[in-house]
Amino acid sequence: MAHLTRDDALGWRDSKRYLWLLALAVPTLPFQAGALAGLTGLSVFWWWGPFFAFALIPVLDHVTGRDSANPPEAVMKTLENDRYYRWCTYLYLPLQFGALVWACGVWAHGALPLAGDLGLAATTGVVAGVAINTAHELGHKREQVERRLSRMALAQSCYGHFYVEHNHGHHIRVATPEDPASSRMGESFWRFLPRAVLGSVLSAWHLERRRLARRGRPVWSRHNEVLSAWAITVALFGALGAVFGWKVLPYLLLQGVLGFCLLESVNYLEHYGLLRQRRPDGRYERVSPQHSWNSNNTISNLFLFQLQRHSDHHANPLRRYQTLRHFDEAPQLPSGYATMIVLAWFPPLWRRVMDPRLLAHYSGDVRRANLRPALRGRLTPSAQGPSGGAPSRT
């Protein structure tokens, strides 16, 4: 078993090797919230998760800056095979479920005011949302154990169908109008959210029905990976309700909804307005680094297992997070995901920051962007040329 703990023949070593363990701070956020609230006597600390994710991480991103360095090609195979990096993702799950069980105990005890219970639900929702990212890393791998762990990680957020839709839907249709997970220029996050949530469910069901039909199996069966994924959530929530009392179910549902809304916030910013062009034969061009927004902000990448190097992930879905590369030709976000998620929640600010960057990426030719249908229909001839500006807002 190879370990890159010493300099290789090229004199290279992974300077962030042990920093990847920082990602495991996320599933302990409910424990951190409880400790801070207990030490200070302040109920506001039950909201520690959102503060950590959307206030502290952006500040740390700004302070630490960016890292665009890539591992040398000569070490890629050794780096990929180093099982240490896999354990960094595996360990997320026991911490994730340990925190969920502990949170249920707090809710069941009934000692907190409503604001405290809601704060703990929000903190637990951050864990659930980032767990989808961990599931994303695991679900792309060939090893059966990693695929099973992926499905388990998704149970907390009630989003088990993501396992099917993301791998077999999003990666095929990315940066096209047909993809529910690719946001369009002029489409606010709040308009995108219901389209993405409903679209992902319908897409996953369609994909699984088609797969089972090819194999001659009924859609309503144990072989349906969408149904089996949802069944894991039902079993998990049912077990927690039976142990701690059914009063915990509203909080379980709330943290699950917050978790998948966090995922869809990430989906919104990853491909905003980017469009694969049609080839002469009518098919879409091959996915390239230019079809994903990227960020090299160091801290966000450490906490998200380098999800922000999204272009390389789409080009090489099986590539493990520690070997994902930066591409100069990929469009770059002005900050890390933590900052951009908050920006996405405020559409006027988002468009002011991102629309000029999107147009610059397409040299001012708005026709090359993935536009919200209402905006495409309102394009004037002057707005369609290479020097055209952004279409008017609606």
Summary of the structure (lengths in Angstrom):
residues: 394
radius of gyration: 21.5
end to end distance: 56.9
largest distance: 66.0
contacts: 1299
relative contact order: 0.13
helix: 65%
strand: 2%
